[in-house]
Amino acid sequence: MQILHLEYSAFFRKIIHDMLVEAGFDPISTKSGKDLYKILATEDIDVIITGLELSDMTGEEMIKDFRESKFGDLPVVVITGSEMSEVRERLKGLFIDDFILKTQLTQDRLIDCMERLGS
């Protein structure tokens, strides 16, 4: 399974990348929402993981645009450090398949989510 991970923080990009690789997944990581379509045009992506802050746009902007694209049926998981109530408000009206708070992020939780959405 190939996973595209969008995240502004180099620290969290590395943590999530390492968790996924260790579990046998094939992640591609970027900090830019603008890279999304370049990567989707050349790679066979199964699941998208995104933070709510990217280098050039918000995660919400990226998700809204993505859902209206020809790739919009791919599963999207949000991983964020924002509080639960703030996350629900920010993601209101967007179709999100799952979200994980960074404070609750474990390799097992991430793997379970990827396996559930990638099958």
Backbone as ProteinMPNN parsed JSONL, in Angstrom:
{"seq_chain_A": "MQILHLEYSAFFRKIIHDMLVEAGFDPISTKSGKDLYKILATEDIDVIITGLELSDMTGEEMIKDFRESKFGDLPVVVITGSEMSEVRERLKGLFIDDFILKTQLTQDRLIDCMERLGS", "coords_chain_A": {"N_chain_A": [[0.853, -1.183, 0.0], [0.553, 2.187, -0.849], [1.183, 5.3, 0.576], [0.421, 8.713, 0.837], [1.745, 11.362, 2.542], [1.095, 14.444, 3.892], [2.498, 17.114, 5.542], [3.484, 19.874, 7.45], [5.434, 20.065, 9.481], [8.694, 18.984, 9.819], [9.609, 17.271, 11.763], [7.301, 15.722, 12.541], [6.717, 14.649, 10.032], [8.896, 12.937, 9.704], [8.603, 11.179, 11.927], [6.105, 9.92, 11.381], [6.623, 8.885, 8.84], [8.702, 7.044, 9.466], [7.3, 5.287, 11.186], [5.448, 4.197, 9.382], [7.093, 3.011, 7.394], [8.466, 1.114, 8.933], [6.345, -0.563, 9.458], [5.955, -1.7, 7.033], [4.8, -0.264, 4.967], [4.649, 2.005, 2.112], [5.495, 5.018, 2.163], [5.126, 8.362, 0.86], [6.32, 11.552, 1.39], [5.551, 14.999, 1.913], [5.682, 18.564, 2.384], [4.083, 20.336, 1.191], [0.98, 21.365, -0.084], [0.642, 21.856, -2.758], [2.134, 19.936, -4.011], [0.564, 17.737, -4.077], [-1.09, 16.992, -6.397], [0.882, 16.623, -8.331], [2.209, 14.411, -7.34], [0.108, 12.539, -7.226], [-0.37, 12.248, -9.934], [1.693, 10.695, -10.827], [2.103, 8.555, -9.128], [0.704, 5.619, -7.606], [-1.421, 6.063, -5.355], [-2.868, 5.01, -2.288], [-3.929, 5.866, 0.181], [-4.345, 9.006, 1.79], [-2.663, 10.959, 4.113], [-2.899, 13.765, 6.134], [-1.791, 16.773, 7.716], [-3.148, 19.641, 9.441], [-1.864, 21.941, 8.915], [0.02, 23.082, 6.305], [2.852, 23.856, 4.182], [2.102, 25.731, 2.308], [-0.627, 26.117, 2.331], [-3.732, 25.579, 4.123], [-4.671, 22.498, 5.717], [-7.39, 22.082, 5.505], [-8.094, 23.596, 3.234], [-6.688, 22.172, 1.292], [-7.943, 19.635, 1.474], [-10.603, 20.254, 0.783], [-10.328, 21.145, -1.897], [-9.162, 18.839, -2.977], [-11.208, 16.894, -2.642], [-12.957, 17.689, -4.594], [-11.686, 16.995, -6.866], [-10.582, 14.689, -9.494], [-9.433, 12.657, -8.114], [-10.701, 12.497, -5.759], [-12.002, 10.423, -4.362], [-10.288, 8.936, -2.829], [-9.241, 7.698, 0.387], [-8.936, 9.902, 3.205], [-7.005, 10.847, 5.928], [-6.702, 12.749, 8.82], [-4.113, 13.967, 10.77], [-3.49, 15.597, 13.661], [-2.5, 18.163, 15.991], [-4.314, 19.728, 17.181], [-7.002, 20.523, 19.446], [-9.78, 18.32, 20.168], [-12.431, 19.453, 19.966], [-11.873, 21.724, 18.466], [-10.887, 20.55, 16.144], [-13.15, 19.201, 15.151], [-14.777, 21.406, 14.546], [-13.203, 22.751, 12.631], [-13.115, 20.87, 10.598], [-15.667, 20.565, 9.815], [-18.142, 19.763, 7.524], [-16.378, 18.781, 5.654], [-15.333, 15.825, 4.006], [-13.93, 13.455, 5.829], [-12.116, 10.545, 6.386], [-10.971, 9.52, 8.687], [-9.532, 10.656, 11.789], [-6.673, 11.428, 13.76], [-5.457, 12.391, 16.835], [-2.396, 14.0, 17.565], [-1.415, 13.605, 20.109], [-2.431, 11.151, 20.704], [-1.317, 9.443, 18.953], [-0.058, 6.439, 17.949], [2.027, 3.777, 16.771], [0.595, 1.396, 16.384], [-2.064, 2.338, 16.291], [-1.959, 3.962, 14.009], [-1.256, 2.066, 12.027], [-3.46, 0.303, 12.166], [-5.466, 2.037, 11.258], [-4.57, 2.603, 8.612], [-4.635, 0.033, 7.47], [-7.353, -0.553, 7.657], [-8.496, 1.446, 6.015], [-7.158, 1.116, 3.618], [-7.94, -1.255, 2.52]], "CA_chain_A": [[0.0, 0.0, 0.0], [1.32, 3.423, -0.914], [0.543, 6.355, 1.35], [0.93, 10.072, 0.672], [1.641, 12.088, 3.807], [1.335, 15.882, 3.794], [2.686, 17.653, 6.89], [4.441, 20.979, 7.461], [6.489, 19.813, 10.461], [9.667, 17.967, 9.438], [9.655, 16.329, 12.879], [6.196, 14.774, 12.42], [6.881, 13.915, 8.767], [9.859, 11.853, 9.959], [8.009, 10.201, 12.85], [5.066, 9.144, 10.69], [7.321, 8.139, 7.792], [9.395, 5.911, 10.078], [6.275, 4.33, 11.648], [4.867, 3.527, 8.223], [8.113, 2.163, 6.777], [8.684, -0.015, 9.842], [5.183, -1.448, 9.335], [5.931, -2.286, 5.693], [4.109, 0.586, 4.0], [5.493, 2.751, 1.188], [5.019, 6.4, 2.222], [5.742, 9.51, 0.198], [6.045, 12.676, 2.277], [5.783, 16.353, 1.423], [5.132, 19.603, 3.259], [3.355, 21.266, 0.328], [-0.272, 20.947, -0.698], [0.771, 21.956, -4.216], [2.743, 18.702, -4.504], [-0.451, 16.683, -4.071], [-1.49, 16.52, -7.727], [2.079, 16.14, -9.023], [2.453, 13.052, -6.856], [-1.01, 11.688, -7.648], [-0.276, 12.018, -11.379], [2.759, 9.747, -11.149], [2.15, 7.459, -8.157], [-0.559, 4.944, -7.32], [-1.636, 6.313, -3.921], [-4.032, 4.327, -1.719], [-4.457, 6.638, 1.314], [-3.689, 10.288, 2.04], [-2.616, 11.44, 5.488], [-2.532, 15.174, 6.117], [-1.931, 17.638, 8.875], [-3.996, 20.801, 9.141], [-0.981, 23.033, 8.498], [0.981, 22.739, 5.264], [3.741, 24.998, 3.945], [1.545, 26.705, 1.367], [-2.081, 26.216, 2.484], [-4.198, 24.805, 5.261], [-5.154, 21.168, 5.39], [-8.791, 22.199, 5.096], [-8.115, 24.044, 1.833], [-6.227, 21.064, 0.473], [-8.971, 18.593, 1.457], [-11.761, 20.741, 0.017], [-9.96, 21.1, -3.307], [-8.934, 17.441, -3.31], [-12.493, 16.188, -2.737], [-13.604, 18.095, -5.841], [-10.84, 16.558, -7.982], [-10.839, 13.337, -9.989], [-8.869, 11.718, -7.14], [-11.412, 12.779, -4.518], [-12.578, 9.278, -3.659], [-9.278, 8.3, -1.984], [-9.414, 7.972, 1.817], [-8.126, 10.966, 3.802], [-6.862, 10.812, 7.384], [-6.086, 13.951, 9.372], [-3.368, 13.826, 12.02], [-3.373, 16.971, 14.118], [-2.256, 18.456, 17.4], [-5.409, 20.58, 17.649], [-7.963, 19.909, 20.366], [-10.89, 17.609, 19.52], [-13.535, 20.354, 19.607], [-11.389, 22.585, 17.382], [-10.797, 19.711, 14.949], [-14.514, 18.999, 14.634], [-15.248, 22.667, 13.959], [-12.408, 23.036, 11.439], [-13.365, 19.883, 9.551], [-17.111, 20.526, 9.566], [-18.522, 19.852, 6.119], [-15.409, 18.102, 4.8], [-15.415, 14.381, 4.157], [-12.697, 12.905, 6.378], [-12.326, 9.139, 6.706], [-10.567, 9.31, 10.072], [-8.524, 11.592, 12.271], [-5.926, 10.991, 14.931], [-4.77, 13.475, 17.53], [-0.978, 13.679, 17.717], [-1.193, 13.121, 21.475], [-2.902, 9.769, 20.765], [-0.706, 8.738, 17.835], [0.843, 5.307, 18.189], [2.223, 3.009, 15.549], [-0.538, 0.469, 16.253], [-3.255, 3.098, 15.86], [-1.735, 4.378, 12.631], [-1.31, 0.871, 11.182], [-4.863, -0.138, 12.119], [-6.19, 2.987, 10.408], [-4.134, 2.405, 7.229], [-5.129, -1.255, 6.999], [-8.804, -0.454, 7.518], [-8.846, 2.311, 4.884], [-6.496, 0.687, 2.386], [-8.432, -2.535, 1.984]], "C_chain_A": [[0.892, 1.237, 0.0], [0.517, 4.561, -0.288], [1.222, 7.678, 1.045], [0.682, 10.817, 1.97], [2.032, 13.546, 3.601], [1.385, 16.459, 5.202], [3.754, 18.73, 6.842], [5.654, 20.676, 8.336], [7.406, 18.67, 10.013], [9.754, 16.881, 10.514], [8.551, 15.283, 12.75], [6.211, 14.025, 11.089], [7.798, 12.716, 8.988], [9.26, 10.785, 10.867], [7.009, 9.316, 12.118], [5.681, 8.314, 9.566], [7.969, 6.89, 8.379], [8.412, 4.858, 10.588], [5.73, 3.517, 10.479], [5.857, 2.573, 7.557], [8.349, 0.923, 7.636], [7.55, -1.037, 9.753], [5.047, -2.049, 7.935], [5.176, -1.49, 4.646], [5.12, 1.37, 3.177], [5.052, 4.219, 1.172], [5.823, 7.363, 1.35], [5.357, 10.705, 1.046], [6.355, 13.995, 1.592], [5.195, 17.344, 2.423], [4.189, 20.541, 2.49], [2.078, 20.66, -0.241], [-0.205, 20.977, -2.214], [1.409, 20.714, -4.822], [1.723, 17.586, -4.68], [-0.728, 16.134, -5.47], [-0.31, 16.051, -8.559], [2.343, 14.688, -8.631], [1.347, 12.112, -7.316], [-0.956, 11.365, -9.138], [0.743, 10.938, -11.731], [2.808, 8.523, -10.236], [0.752, 6.884, -7.94], [-0.812, 4.992, -5.809], [-2.931, 5.634, -3.473], [-4.707, 5.127, -0.62], [-3.655, 7.922, 1.42], [-3.8, 10.6, 3.519], [-2.218, 12.905, 5.405], [-2.638, 15.788, 7.504], [-2.839, 18.793, 8.495], [-3.185, 22.026, 8.746], [0.007, 22.479, 7.479], [1.818, 23.974, 4.983], [3.094, 26.092, 3.115], [0.027, 26.865, 1.444], [-2.48, 25.478, 3.754], [-4.63, 23.418, 4.787], [-6.592, 21.198, 4.914], [-8.912, 22.624, 3.644], [-7.72, 22.905, 0.906], [-7.314, 20.004, 0.355], [-10.167, 19.023, 0.618], [-11.477, 20.666, -1.482], [-9.801, 19.658, -3.778], [-10.244, 16.693, -3.515], [-13.238, 16.536, -4.016], [-12.819, 17.647, -7.075], [-11.206, 15.142, -8.418], [-10.284, 12.273, -9.052], [-9.658, 11.709, -5.829], [-12.013, 11.611, -3.774], [-11.558, 8.538, -2.792], [-9.526, 8.631, -0.513], [-8.447, 9.052, 2.305], [-8.182, 10.835, 5.32], [-6.169, 12.096, 7.805], [-5.376, 13.568, 10.659], [-3.039, 15.241, 12.471], [-3.088, 17.06, 15.613], [-3.352, 19.319, 17.992], [-6.328, 19.806, 18.581], [-9.148, 19.338, 19.598], [-12.01, 18.557, 19.087], [-13.134, 21.275, 18.458], [-11.321, 21.802, 16.077], [-12.174, 19.527, 14.333], [-15.036, 20.25, 13.953], [-14.511, 22.953, 12.647], [-12.754, 22.106, 10.282], [-14.84, 19.754, 9.195], [-17.389, 20.687, 8.061], [-17.533, 19.208, 5.155], [-15.527, 16.604, 5.046], [-14.037, 13.858, 4.559], [-12.983, 11.459, 6.768], [-11.945, 8.809, 8.14], [-9.669, 10.462, 10.482], [-7.945, 11.073, 13.573], [-5.277, 12.23, 15.541], [-3.318, 13.06, 17.739], [-0.682, 13.138, 19.112], [-1.629, 11.662, 21.641], [-2.3, 8.902, 19.658], [0.237, 7.647, 18.332], [0.994, 4.567, 16.867], [1.058, 2.049, 15.332], [-1.783, 1.174, 15.749], [-3.137, 3.502, 14.394], [-1.856, 3.184, 11.672], [-2.743, 0.359, 11.056], [-5.677, 0.737, 11.172], [-5.836, 2.754, 8.936], [-4.69, 1.082, 6.678], [-6.642, -1.227, 6.789], [-9.183, 0.344, 6.266], [-8.265, 1.838, 3.563], [-7.022, -0.598, 1.798], [-9.631, -2.39, 1.114]], "O_chain_A": [[1.861, 1.319, 0.755], [-0.662, 4.754, -0.584], [2.449, 7.76, 0.998], [-0.452, 10.896, 2.443], [3.153, 13.848, 3.19], [0.434, 16.316, 5.97], [4.818, 18.524, 6.256], [6.782, 21.001, 7.963], [6.959, 17.535, 9.846], [9.952, 15.706, 10.201], [8.824, 14.085, 12.839], [5.763, 12.88, 11.025], [7.515, 11.614, 8.518], [9.403, 9.594, 10.588], [7.066, 8.091, 12.23], [5.298, 7.162, 9.366], [7.8, 5.794, 7.843], [8.662, 3.662, 10.44], [5.57, 2.301, 10.576], [5.496, 1.453, 7.196], [8.423, -0.191, 7.116], [7.769, -2.233, 9.948], [4.124, -2.822, 7.68], [4.935, -1.989, 3.547], [6.307, 1.399, 3.503], [4.319, 4.63, 0.273], [7.024, 7.194, 1.14], [4.186, 10.864, 1.391], [7.291, 14.099, 0.799], [4.315, 16.996, 3.211], [3.574, 21.43, 3.079], [2.099, 19.569, -0.81], [-0.905, 20.221, -2.886], [1.248, 20.457, -6.015], [1.995, 16.596, -5.36], [-0.61, 14.93, -5.694], [-0.468, 15.174, -9.409], [2.659, 13.849, -9.474], [1.63, 10.997, -7.754], [-1.446, 10.317, -9.56], [0.67, 10.335, -12.802], [3.494, 7.551, -10.551], [-0.25, 7.586, -8.077], [-0.454, 4.066, -5.082], [-3.945, 5.672, -4.168], [-5.931, 5.081, -0.49], [-2.448, 7.938, 1.176], [-4.878, 10.521, 4.108], [-1.288, 13.25, 4.675], [-3.451, 15.383, 8.335], [-3.254, 18.904, 7.342], [-3.741, 23.029, 8.297], [0.736, 21.527, 7.756], [1.515, 25.046, 5.505], [3.489, 27.254, 3.202], [-0.547, 27.663, 0.702], [-1.649, 24.826, 4.385], [-4.914, 23.206, 3.608], [-6.976, 20.436, 4.027], [-9.731, 22.083, 2.901], [-8.34, 22.697, -0.137], [-7.586, 19.52, -0.744], [-10.685, 18.235, -0.173], [-12.307, 20.174, -2.248], [-10.26, 19.304, -4.864], [-10.372, 15.93, -4.473], [-14.07, 15.754, -4.476], [-13.244, 17.894, -8.204], [-12.034, 14.482, -7.791], [-10.63, 11.099, -9.183], [-9.308, 10.985, -4.897], [-12.493, 11.783, -2.654], [-11.927, 7.6, -2.085], [-9.974, 9.734, -0.198], [-7.294, 9.111, 1.877], [-9.255, 10.727, 5.915], [-5.162, 12.486, 7.214], [-5.958, 12.926, 11.534], [-2.387, 15.994, 11.748], [-3.397, 16.15, 16.383], [-3.326, 19.615, 19.186], [-6.416, 18.581, 18.507], [-9.482, 19.813, 18.512], [-12.487, 18.469, 17.956], [-13.945, 21.575, 17.582], [-11.66, 22.332, 15.018], [-12.342, 19.683, 13.124], [-15.667, 20.169, 12.899], [-15.132, 23.354, 11.663], [-12.695, 22.508, 9.119], [-15.213, 18.924, 8.366], [-16.921, 21.632, 7.426], [-17.816, 19.1, 3.962], [-15.792, 16.172, 6.168], [-13.107, 13.819, 3.752], [-13.992, 11.183, 7.416], [-12.533, 7.913, 8.746], [-9.113, 11.161, 9.635], [-8.602, 10.394, 14.361], [-4.63, 13.014, 14.846], [-3.04, 11.903, 18.054], [0.206, 12.302, 19.276], [-1.241, 11.007, 22.609], [-2.724, 7.764, 19.453], [1.203, 7.917, 19.046], [0.178, 4.723, 15.958], [0.581, 1.906, 14.206], [-2.48, 0.66, 14.873], [-4.099, 3.397, 13.633], [-2.493, 3.292, 10.624], [-3.187, 0.021, 9.959], [-6.478, 0.235, 10.383], [-6.734, 2.713, 8.095], [-5.162, 1.033, 5.542], [-7.147, -1.82, 5.836], [-10.096, -0.047, 5.539], [-8.819, 2.126, 2.501], [-6.613, -1.002, 0.71], [-10.145, -3.383, 0.6]]}, "name": "protein", "num_of_chains": 1, "seq": "MQILHLEYSAFFRKIIHDMLVEAGFDPISTKSGKDLYKILATEDIDVIITGLELSDMTGEEMIKDFRESKFGDLPVVVITGSEMSEVRERLKGLFIDDFILKTQLTQDRLIDCMERLGS"}
